[in-house]
C-alpha cells in the first residue's frame, strides 16, 4: 500500500481523501490488482493504473437529502461534536443526523449522481474507464447496502430484507444510466458494493446478486416511505467505539 502515498497530495483535503481510500483499496485488491494510484489534478480526484488502462476516479461522500440545502453544515457540526467528545468524563455521546425517508435519500442520490455525471463528461474521455466512488461516511444513507451484518429485531427479518433489496434495486436502476461512469461504487471501510453501468462486470467487483435485485423489484413501494433515523455514538473511555445506527420506521 506504500505506493498510494508515493506522491504526497498537494492539498490537505486530498490527503484526507487518500486516507479514506486506503481501506477501500485493500478490499479492491481482492478483485483487481492495481499497478499504481496517483493523486489527480482535480479533475479527476485520483487515477488508478491497471495494466494498460488509466482509470479516472471521482471520490465523493454520499449525502442524504438533509445536506442538499446548506451544504455540509451538518458534517461541520459533527466534526465539532467529535472534538468536544474527546474529553472525558461523559461515558457516551450521541450525535443525531436526523430523519429521512428512503424516497428522499434516493432523490438526493439521483441529484448527486447527476452532478458527478455532468462533471465527468468534461474530462472523462481522457481515460479508459471512469469510476465514481461514493463513501458511505457517518451520516450517509444506504449503510444497509455495505453493512457487514444487519441487526434486525426478531420478527422483522423479512421486512428488513425487503427494505434492503428495494434500496439496492433502486440504486442499481439509477447507476445503469450513469454513463460515462463504468462503475458507481459505494464503500465503507473495507466493504464495497459496485453498480456497473450495464450488465458487464469486467473486473468482477462485488455487485448485488440477481436474487437481491429481483426481490427489490417485487418489494412493495411502501418501503420508499419508511423513515430512517441516523445517529452516531462515541463511547469512552477508549474513544474507538464510534458506531452508527439507522432505524427504519413505518
Beta strands, then each sheet from edge to edge (+ up, - down):
strand 1: 36-39
strand 2: 46-50
strand 3: 53-61
strand 4: 92-101
strand 5: 129-135
strand 6: 183-188
strand 7: 191-196
strand 8: 227-235
strand 9: 243-249
sheet 1: 1+ 2- 3+ 5+ 6+ 7-
sheet 2: 4+ 8- 9+
end
